[in-house]
């Protein structure tokens, strides 16, 4: 009887202790004291939390996400802005009455600028990510801003130096987009299908950007400005000859320009646009 009473009393005591809130508080206090006894565990700064690995999307899955099309739009605009320069630079130089060698000089600087930015953008973005926790999306913003500044300079360029500088800045933004494109596709949509996913962006942005911006948009703006506003007195044309087959320059400067180009005065007709508005 005494043994049963002791067992029941012990069981009741255990139940009372485990049901008490102070029991768990004591456990927490013990753990807290234990952590406080190990201060060396808190002397080192905690490492940056590694983001979870992205889901590995295949091409069809990737194209069903809004992110894929936002990136495609951004890549297409920057890529098309670069191919617009390379495909139309001769007409741009002609419209601004710049020396003919300006086209080749500008393309040289464009190629050097885009090659340099291709080589450095990946390194700089990795350094910014590891050392300053600056995401790669900021480099996409930077590429957009650089391209905007370059095209902004070209829209007001009336001098050879300004024109070449604007083309060079556009080349920097154009080159930045390619390493960013590879890194973005792998980090956002996974590395398992990165080859197929990247090739979509590589082909889509180049084709659509070149076709839309370099061909249709540039051609439409150019043709819409073939009128009196682009063949005014600043370029030595008589107003009554602009829309006729006798669009012959009347200023000595235009005569000298045509002699330098080894062309005939009759070759300038109403299909040629002159002025900064031709590609603005």
C-alpha positions in Angstrom: 0.0 0.0 0.0 2.8 2.4 0.9 4.6 1.5 -2.4 1.5 2.3 -4.4 1.1 5.6 -2.6 4.6 6.6 -3.4 4.2 5.6 -7.1 1.0 7.6 -7.4 2.5 10.6 -5.7 5.5 10.5 -8.0 3.3 10.2 -11.1 1.2 13.1 -9.9 4.3 15.2 -9.3 5.6 14.5 -12.8 2.2 15.5 -14.4 2.1 18.7 -12.4 5.6 19.7 -13.4 5.1 18.9 -17.1 1.8 20.8 -17.1 3.4 23.8 -15.6 4.5 26.7 -17.9 7.5 27.2 -15.7 8.9 23.9 -16.8 9.3 25.0 -20.5 10.5 28.4 -19.3 13.2 26.7 -17.3 14.2 24.7 -20.4 14.5 27.9 -22.4 16.5 29.5 -19.6 18.9 26.6 -19.5 19.4 26.8 -23.3 19.8 30.5 -23.1 22.4 30.1 -20.4 24.1 27.5 -22.4 24.4 29.8 -25.4 25.6 32.6 -23.1 28.4 30.3 -21.9 29.6 30.0 -25.5 30.2 33.6 -26.6 32.7 32.5 -29.3 29.8 31.3 -31.4 28.5 34.9 -31.7 31.7 36.8 -32.2 31.9 36.0 -35.9 29.3 37.8 -38.1 26.7 35.5 -39.5 27.3 34.8 -43.2 24.9 36.1 -45.9 21.9 33.9 -46.2 22.2 32.0 -49.4 19.0 32.4 -51.5 17.2 29.2 -52.4 18.1 27.5 -55.6 15.7 28.4 -58.5 13.4 25.9 -59.9 14.7 24.4 -63.1 12.3 25.5 -65.8 12.4 24.1 -69.3 11.7 26.4 -72.2 7.9 26.0 -72.3 7.6 26.5 -68.6 9.8 29.5 -68.7 7.7 31.2 -71.4 4.6 30.8 -69.3 6.1 33.1 -66.6 5.6 36.9 -66.7 9.3 37.3 -65.7 10.5 35.7 -68.9 8.6 38.2 -71.1 9.6 41.2 -69.0 13.3 40.2 -69.5 12.6 39.5 -73.2 11.2 43.0 -73.6 14.2 44.7 -71.9 16.8 42.6 -73.7 15.1 43.3 -77.1 15.1 47.0 -76.6 18.7 47.2 -75.7 19.8 44.7 -78.4 17.7 46.4 -81.1 19.1 49.8 -80.1 22.6 48.5 -80.7 21.8 46.9 -84.1 20.0 50.0 -85.1 23.3 51.9 -84.9 25.4 49.3 -86.8 22.8 48.8 -89.6 22.0 52.5 -90.2 25.1 54.4 -89.3 26.0 55.3 -92.9 22.6 56.9 -93.4 22.9 58.7 -90.1 26.2 60.2 -91.0 24.8 61.2 -94.4 21.8 62.9 -92.8 23.9 64.9 -90.5 26.4 65.9 -93.2 29.3 64.6 -91.3 32.5 63.4 -93.0 32.1 60.0 -94.6 34.9 58.5 -92.4 32.8 59.2 -89.3 30.9 56.0 -90.0 34.0 53.8 -89.9 35.4 55.6 -86.9 32.2 55.3 -85.0 31.9 51.5 -85.7 35.4 51.0 -84.5 34.7 52.7 -81.2 31.4 50.8 -81.0 33.1 47.5 -81.4 35.8 48.2 -78.9 33.3 49.5 -76.3 30.9 46.6 -76.6 33.8 44.1 -76.4 35.2 45.7 -73.3 31.8 45.8 -71.6 31.2 42.1 -72.4 34.4 41.2 -70.7 34.0 43.3 -67.6 30.2 43.2 -66.8 30.2 39.6 -65.6 33.2 40.2 -63.3 31.8 43.4 -61.9 28.4 42.0 -61.3 29.9 39.0 -59.5 32.0 41.3 -57.3 29.0 43.5 -56.5 27.0 40.4 -55.6 29.5 38.8 -53.3 31.0 41.9 -51.7 28.1 44.3 -51.5 25.0 42.0 -51.9 24.1 44.0 -55.0 21.8 42.0 -57.2 22.5 41.5 -60.9 19.2 43.2 -61.8 20.9 46.5 -61.0 23.4 45.9 -63.8 20.4 45.4 -66.1 19.1 48.8 -65.0 22.6 50.2 -65.5 22.8 48.8 -69.1 19.4 50.4 -69.8 20.5 53.8 -68.5 23.7 53.7 -70.4 21.9 52.9 -73.7 19.4 55.7 -73.0 22.2 58.2 -72.5 23.9 57.1 -75.7 20.8 57.4 -77.8 20.0 60.7 -76.1 23.3 62.1 -77.3 22.7 60.8 -80.8 19.4 62.6 -80.9 21.1 66.0 -80.4 24.4 65.2 -82.2 25.3 67.7 -84.8 29.1 67.4 -84.5 31.4 64.5 -85.3 32.8 64.2 -81.7 29.4 64.1 -80.1 28.2 61.6 -82.7 31.1 59.2 -82.1 30.8 59.6 -78.3 27.1 58.7 -78.5 27.7 55.6 -80.6 30.5 54.5 -78.2 28.1 54.8 -75.2 25.5 52.8 -77.0 28.1 50.2 -77.6 28.8 49.9 -73.9 25.2 49.3 -73.1 24.9 46.8 -76.0 27.8 44.8 -74.8 26.6 44.7 -71.1 23.4 42.9 -72.0 25.0 39.7 -73.2 26.8 38.5 -70.0 23.8 39.7 -68.0 21.5 37.7 -70.2 23.4 34.4 -69.5 23.7 35.0 -65.8 20.0 36.0 -65.4 18.7 33.0 -67.3 20.7 30.6 -65.1 19.9 32.2 -61.8 16.2 32.9 -62.4 15.2 29.8 -64.4 17.7 27.3 -63.2 20.9 25.8 -64.7 19.5 22.5 -65.9 18.1 23.9 -69.1 20.1 27.1 -69.3 21.4 26.3 -72.8 18.0 26.1 -74.4 16.6 29.0 -72.4 19.5 31.3 -73.2 19.4 30.5 -76.9 15.7 31.6 -76.9 16.8 35.1 -75.6 19.8 35.2 -77.8 17.9 34.5 -81.0 14.6 36.2 -80.1 16.1 39.5 -79.0 18.5 39.8 -81.9 15.9 39.0 -84.5 13.0 41.0 -83.1 15.1 43.9 -82.0 16.8 44.2 -85.3 13.6 43.7 -87.4 11.5 46.1 -85.4 13.8 48.8 -84.3 16.6 48.7 -86.9 14.3 48.1 -89.9 10.7 49.2 -89.4 11.0 51.9 -86.8 14.1 53.5 -88.3 12.7 53.3 -91.8 9.4 54.8 -90.8 11.0 57.8 -89.0 13.4 58.3 -91.9 10.8 58.3 -94.6 8.4 60.5 -92.6 11.1 63.3 -92.5 11.9 63.4 -96.2 10.2 66.7 -96.7 10.8 70.4 -96.4 11.7 70.2 -92.7 14.7 68.0 -93.6 15.7 69.8 -96.8 15.7 73.4 -95.5 18.0 76.3 -96.0 20.4 74.9 -93.5 21.3 72.2 -96.1 21.3 74.6 -99.1 18.1 73.4 -100.8 15.6 75.6 -102.5 12.1 75.1 -101.1 10.5 74.9 -104.6 12.8 72.1 -105.6 12.5 69.8 -102.6 9.8 67.5 -103.9 10.8 67.5 -107.5 13.4 65.7 -109.5 15.6 68.9 -109.6 16.7 68.8 -105.9 20.1 70.2 -106.7 22.1 71.9 -103.9 22.6 75.6 -104.4 25.2 76.4 -101.7 29.0 76.1 -102.3 29.3 73.9 -99.2 27.0 71.3 -100.7 28.9 71.4 -103.9 32.2 70.7 -102.0 30.5 67.9 -100.1 29.4 66.1 -103.2 32.9 66.5 -104.7 34.4 64.9 -101.7 32.0 62.0 -102.0 32.8 61.5 -105.7 29.1 61.7 -106.4 26.8 63.6 -108.7 24.5 66.4 -107.7 21.7 64.7 -109.4 22.1 61.7 -107.0 20.5 63.7 -104.2 16.8 63.4 -104.7 13.6 63.4 -102.8 14.4 60.0 -101.3 17.2 61.3 -99.1 16.6 62.7 -95.7 18.8 65.5 -94.2 18.7 66.7 -90.7 18.9 65.5 -87.1 15.2 64.5 -87.2 15.8 61.7 -89.7 16.7 59.2 -87.0 15.5 61.0 -83.8 
